[in-house]
Amino acid sequence: MRDTSSTSHVALVTGANQGIGAATARALAARGVAVLCAYLRPSGSREGSGEGDTPDPSHTADPYHAARSVDGEEVAAEIRRAGGRAEAFEADLADPAVPGRLFDLAEDRLGPVDILVNNASGWIQDTFTPDPADRFDRPLRPVTAETWSRQFSVDAMAPALLIGELARRHRARGAGWGRIVGLTSGGELGFPGEVSYGAAKAAQTDYTLSAAAELAGLGITANVVRPPVTDTGWVTDEVRRFVASSPTHFHVADPAEVAKTIVFLASDDAALITGNVITLR
């Protein structure tokens, strides 16, 4: 049965064409939330992109890259078929003009955004070591200005600008309820083997916790979720064996399991939960 307890809310979910983002969009919509599914497919997977990129044949057989290449309109259409309200919009969050456009689009088609889920990532696996691959045989790249810029623009700058847009528009209309949920990764010793990714996520975490303190008076909560190893297409049998033998990783999660926590944090029941990094295991 469809839960319509949140019919007045509008969510903006980034990276909503696959994985945790798509699962979160579906779960929010099932609670009656209207959802703008923002997404960006990898270069070469977009029809008529005009970028002249040639698709990497290896990505065709790679479940992770195949999932990332899904058109976000498929997720939005699925939500609409189930009776929900959803729109999809493809845009590169590395462009600082995009956050404002996303809010404009959401307001025009769905209503004012009061739930923001910063899920998108510009993930590139870079490192300070000369190793050509990680323990799971995934290729490593050296840290460069390019690897740093891509990840910080999508994983840190974009969430900061999106939070800023939410806060500015929230104040302007005199709203008194809002939710921000970010996604992070890494640990106390950074993220060896994915160093720029971990650093960019750490920056996003700091922005989100600052928002929890600065925006509390506006009725906005802000929290960060650190998912467990989540099967978004990249998990292999070797990864599952690693999790099974790890003293700190307990489960390989399904995206829908992670989405349940995000949806809870975006609910009325989570009104007193703010300024937290919630680690799922």
C-alpha positions as CSV (number, residue, x, y, z in Angstrom):
1,M,0.0,0.0,0.0
2,R,1.3,3.4,-0.9
3,D,2.2,5.6,2.1
4,T,1.0,9.2,1.4
5,S,2.2,10.7,4.7
6,S,4.7,13.0,3.0
7,T,2.8,14.3,0.0
8,S,3.7,17.9,0.6
9,H,7.5,17.3,0.4
10,V,9.8,17.6,-2.6
11,A,13.2,15.9,-2.8
12,L,16.2,16.5,-4.9
13,V,18.3,13.3,-5.2
14,T,21.6,13.4,-7.0
15,G,23.1,10.4,-8.8
16,A,19.5,9.0,-8.9
17,N,19.8,6.9,-12.0
18,Q,21.4,3.9,-10.3
19,G,22.5,2.4,-7.0
20,I,21.7,4.1,-3.7
21,G,20.5,7.2,-5.4
22,A,17.9,5.4,-7.5
23,A,16.8,3.3,-4.5
24,T,16.4,6.4,-2.4
25,A,14.3,8.1,-5.1
26,R,12.0,5.1,-5.3
27,A,11.7,4.8,-1.5
28,L,11.0,8.5,-1.0
29,A,8.4,8.4,-3.8
30,A,6.7,5.4,-2.1
31,R,6.2,7.7,0.9
32,G,4.5,10.3,-1.2
33,V,7.5,12.6,-1.8
34,A,7.8,14.2,-5.2
35,V,11.4,13.5,-6.5
36,L,13.7,15.3,-8.9
37,C,16.2,12.6,-10.1
38,A,19.4,14.4,-11.0
39,Y,22.0,12.3,-12.7
40,L,24.9,12.1,-15.2
41,R,25.8,9.2,-17.3
42,P,29.5,8.5,-18.2
43,S,30.8,10.1,-21.3
44,G,30.1,7.9,-24.3
45,S,27.0,6.4,-22.9
46,R,24.7,9.3,-23.7
47,E,22.9,9.2,-27.0
48,G,23.4,12.4,-29.0
49,S,25.8,13.8,-26.4
50,G,27.8,15.4,-29.2
51,E,31.0,15.0,-27.2
52,G,32.5,12.6,-29.7
53,D,33.6,10.1,-27.0
54,T,33.8,6.5,-28.0
55,P,32.3,4.1,-25.4
56,D,34.7,1.8,-23.7
57,P,33.8,-1.7,-24.8
58,S,34.9,-3.1,-21.4
59,H,32.2,-1.0,-19.8
60,T,29.5,-2.8,-21.7
61,A,30.3,-6.0,-19.8
62,D,31.0,-4.2,-16.5
63,P,27.9,-4.2,-14.3
64,Y,29.0,-1.1,-12.4
65,H,29.5,1.0,-15.5
66,A,26.4,-0.5,-17.2
67,A,24.4,0.6,-14.1
68,R,25.9,4.1,-14.2
69,S,24.8,4.4,-17.9
70,V,21.1,4.0,-17.1
71,D,19.0,7.0,-18.2
72,G,17.5,8.6,-15.1
73,E,14.2,9.0,-16.9
74,E,13.8,5.3,-16.4
75,V,13.7,5.7,-12.6
76,A,11.4,8.7,-12.9
77,A,9.0,6.9,-15.2
78,E,9.0,3.9,-12.9
79,I,7.9,6.2,-10.0
80,R,5.2,7.8,-12.1
81,R,3.9,4.4,-13.2
82,A,3.5,3.5,-9.5
83,G,1.4,6.7,-9.0
84,G,4.2,9.0,-7.7
85,R,5.5,12.4,-9.0
86,A,9.0,12.5,-10.4
87,E,11.1,14.3,-13.0
88,A,14.6,13.5,-14.2
89,F,17.3,15.9,-15.3
90,E,20.7,15.1,-16.6
91,A,23.4,17.6,-15.7
92,D,27.1,17.7,-14.7
93,L,27.4,18.8,-11.1
94,A,31.0,19.9,-11.8
95,D,29.4,22.9,-13.4
96,P,28.7,25.4,-10.6
97,A,25.6,26.8,-12.4
98,V,23.9,23.4,-12.2
99,P,22.7,23.5,-8.5
100,G,20.7,26.6,-9.1
101,R,19.2,25.1,-12.3
102,L,18.2,21.9,-10.5
103,F,16.3,23.9,-7.8
104,D,14.6,26.1,-10.5
105,L,13.5,23.0,-12.4
106,A,12.2,21.2,-9.2
107,E,10.3,24.3,-8.2
108,D,8.8,24.7,-11.6
109,R,7.7,21.1,-12.1
110,L,7.2,19.7,-8.5
111,G,7.3,22.5,-5.9
112,P,9.9,23.9,-3.5
113,V,12.6,21.4,-2.5
114,D,12.8,20.6,1.2
115,I,14.7,17.3,1.1
116,L,18.2,17.2,-0.4
117,V,20.1,13.9,-0.8
118,N,23.7,14.5,-1.9
119,N,24.5,11.1,-3.3
120,A,26.3,11.7,-6.6
121,S,30.0,11.1,-6.9
122,G,32.7,11.9,-9.4
123,W,34.6,8.8,-8.3
124,I,38.0,8.2,-9.8
125,Q,40.4,5.7,-8.1
126,D,43.7,7.6,-7.5
127,T,46.6,7.0,-5.2
128,F,50.0,8.1,-4.1
129,T,51.6,4.7,-4.7
130,P,53.0,3.3,-7.9
131,D,50.7,0.3,-7.7
132,P,48.8,-0.4,-10.9
133,A,45.8,-1.9,-9.3
134,D,44.2,-2.3,-5.9
135,R,43.5,-5.6,-3.9
136,F,40.4,-6.2,-6.1
137,D,42.4,-5.7,-9.3
138,R,40.7,-2.4,-10.0
139,P,43.1,0.0,-11.9
140,L,44.7,2.8,-9.9
141,R,45.7,6.2,-11.2
142,P,48.2,8.7,-9.7
143,V,46.8,11.8,-8.0
144,T,46.7,14.6,-10.5
145,A,45.0,18.0,-10.8
146,E,42.4,16.2,-13.0
147,T,41.6,13.4,-10.5
148,W,41.4,15.9,-7.7
149,S,39.3,18.5,-9.6
150,R,36.7,16.0,-10.8
151,Q,36.1,14.5,-7.4
152,F,36.1,17.7,-5.4
153,S,33.9,19.5,-7.8
154,V,31.2,16.7,-7.7
155,D,31.6,15.3,-4.2
156,A,32.4,18.5,-2.3
157,M,31.7,21.7,-4.2
158,A,28.3,20.6,-5.6
159,P,27.0,19.5,-2.2
160,A,28.1,22.8,-0.7
161,L,26.3,24.8,-3.4
162,L,23.2,22.6,-3.2
163,I,23.0,23.1,0.5
164,G,23.5,26.8,0.0
165,E,20.6,26.9,-2.5
166,L,18.3,24.9,-0.2
167,A,19.1,27.3,2.7
168,R,18.7,30.5,0.7
169,R,15.3,29.5,-0.8
170,H,14.1,28.0,2.5
171,R,14.7,31.4,4.2
172,A,13.1,33.3,1.4
173,R,9.8,31.5,1.6
174,G,9.8,31.3,5.4
175,A,9.8,27.5,5.5
176,G,10.3,25.7,8.8
177,W,11.0,22.1,7.8
178,G,13.9,20.7,5.8
179,R,16.2,17.6,5.6
180,I,19.7,17.2,4.2
181,V,21.4,13.8,3.9
182,G,24.9,13.3,2.5
183,L,26.7,10.2,1.6
184,T,30.3,9.6,2.7
185,S,33.1,7.0,2.7
186,G,36.5,6.4,4.0
187,G,37.7,6.4,7.6
188,E,40.0,7.8,10.3
189,L,43.1,7.1,8.2
190,G,41.6,8.5,5.0
191,F,40.9,6.2,2.1
192,P,44.1,4.6,0.9
193,G,43.8,3.6,-2.7
194,E,41.0,6.1,-3.3
195,V,42.6,9.2,-1.7
196,S,40.9,12.0,-3.6
197,Y,37.5,10.3,-3.2
198,G,38.0,10.0,0.5
199,A,39.2,13.6,0.9
200,A,36.3,15.0,-1.1
201,K,33.8,13.0,0.9
202,A,35.5,14.3,4.1
203,A,34.9,17.8,2.8
204,Q,31.3,17.1,2.1
205,T,30.9,15.7,5.6
206,D,32.3,18.9,7.1
207,Y,29.9,21.0,5.0
208,T,26.9,18.9,6.1
209,L,27.8,19.0,9.8
210,S,28.3,22.8,9.5
211,A,24.8,23.0,7.9
212,A,23.4,21.1,10.9
213,A,24.6,23.7,13.2
214,E,23.9,26.8,11.1
215,L,20.5,25.8,9.8
216,A,19.0,24.2,12.9
217,G,17.0,27.4,13.6
218,L,15.3,27.0,10.3
219,G,14.0,23.6,11.1
220,I,16.5,21.9,8.9
221,T,18.4,18.7,10.0
222,A,21.5,17.6,8.3
223,N,23.2,14.2,8.6
224,V,25.7,12.0,6.8
225,V,25.4,8.3,6.1
226,R,28.4,6.1,5.6
227,P,27.1,3.0,3.9
228,P,28.6,-0.4,4.2
229,V,30.1,-2.1,1.2
230,T,27.1,-1.8,-1.1
231,D,26.5,-3.8,-4.3
232,T,25.9,-1.2,-6.9
233,G,27.4,-3.4,-9.6
234,W,31.0,-3.4,-8.6
235,V,31.0,-6.1,-5.9
236,T,32.7,-9.4,-6.9
237,D,33.1,-12.7,-5.1
238,E,36.5,-11.5,-4.0
239,V,34.9,-8.4,-2.4
240,R,32.4,-10.6,-0.6
241,R,35.2,-12.8,0.8
242,F,37.0,-9.7,2.0
243,V,33.9,-8.5,3.8
244,A,33.3,-11.9,5.3
245,S,36.8,-11.9,6.8
246,S,36.9,-8.3,7.8
247,P,36.6,-7.3,11.5
248,T,35.0,-3.9,10.6
249,H,32.9,-4.8,7.5
250,F,29.9,-6.9,8.5
251,H,27.6,-7.0,5.5
252,V,27.4,-6.4,1.7
253,A,24.3,-4.3,1.5
254,D,21.7,-3.9,-1.2
255,P,21.1,-0.2,-2.2
256,A,17.5,-0.5,-1.0
257,E,18.8,-1.3,2.5
258,V,20.8,1.9,2.6
259,A,17.9,3.9,1.2
260,K,15.8,2.9,4.2
261,T,18.1,4.8,6.5
262,I,18.2,7.8,4.2
263,V,14.4,7.9,4.0
264,F,14.1,7.7,7.8
265,L,16.5,10.6,8.2
266,A,14.3,12.6,5.8
267,S,11.2,11.9,7.8
268,D,9.3,13.7,10.7
269,D,10.4,10.8,13.0
270,A,14.0,11.9,12.7
271,A,13.5,15.5,13.9
272,L,16.0,15.2,16.7
273,I,18.7,13.5,14.6
274,T,21.0,16.1,13.2
275,G,24.8,16.7,13.0
276,N,25.6,13.0,12.9
277,V,27.7,10.7,10.7
278,I,25.8,7.4,10.8
279,T,27.9,4.4,10.0
280,L,26.1,1.4,8.6
281,R,27.7,-2.0,8.8
